[in-house]
Amino acid sequence: MRRWLASNAGGLPGTFWYLWTGMLITRAGGFVVLFLSLYLTADRGAPPSLAGLLIGAYGVGGMAGSLVSGVLTDRWGRRRTLITAYLAMVATLLALAFTTALPAIGALIGVLGLVQSMPGPALIAAMVDVVPEADRPRAFNLEYWALNLGTAIASFLAGQLAEASYTALFVVDAAATAVALALVLWKVPETFRPAPRSAHGGLRRVLADRHFLAFTGLTLLFAVVVTQAPTIMPIAMAQDGLGPSAYGRVMALGALLIIAGQLFVPALIAGRPKHRVLALATALTALGYGALAFAGHLWFYLLAAIGWTAGQMLAAPPNAQINAELAPPALRGRYQSVFYLTFPAAAFLAPAAGGFTLEHLGDAHWLIAGALGLAAAGLHLLAGPRRERYLSAMRARPEPDTVRL
């Protein structure tokens, strides 16, 4: 057991573990995003289509926040960006806890999307800064494991809190964020010093990298399918007569499976072409969500969760690894920010379109989601070999140390 733990977690820098711990804390207290749709429909009386649009504001804010974070991460540094984001998150969550009017809630949800998307690019850029390249697959696997350990904790606790008080969800989320902020202030140094003079393209260069944009586009399709779980699935489960605690069990099962099995994934996929692993992962995820067209009982949702969770487990390490490989060191923050756009974009597209299709097409919504994922799986098989040739050529070229916006 000691040898197995050492092979997965041994030898990583202390700063990585402080960043990892902060991520775990914020995810374990990250109740709000999991239950926004239920909060809006059950507690505030919004119909599914309006709830989808209001939650879509989270995605719109997140897209802006991701880009802002990328620029700040490369210009301010990773630490200052994290501190600013966590402070803003605490203030926004507390404001949401005590706001009742739907228009004001919608505006604050947009702000929440902006500030909650800011830590991601800074965290990953800092991890890439401090972790040697050979150890990054393990580090990314541990990062994904921590995210899901936190989700399991949040899903279990939030289901109980939501049935007692939705206000408590916002307050506890804010408290967890404050703890992560204190950890960064105490233990995380700056991992990157921007050069005083800059060159070589900034965001323009990122947006001109067609291999990176193709990979990001496929990640967006995957994210739209995965984002069904926190946005549309709780509404569908409520229509099937299942309450918040049942939804919490489904989310917790997926997270627990990842906790139990994620550390075995690197050995399982070692040496296999990353694009084939991603194609298989995306197909499994698509089939899991597509199967919900036939769901009606809790046991079916739990079985489907096993399928899509297996896909997400396989996808996490190669996704992060490809993203790190494509990003030049001086542009890591910007590359991470554009990559992270996929998640707030999916957080907008999934509920905005999904609320409409679920309301008007019923269970066919899940067949559409499954077909979208299967299309992305096929495209991974087409795009992967070309991207690998591009990466081989890029490694042979020297890379400058400075950037500009």
Disulfide bonds with the S-S distance in Angstrom:
none
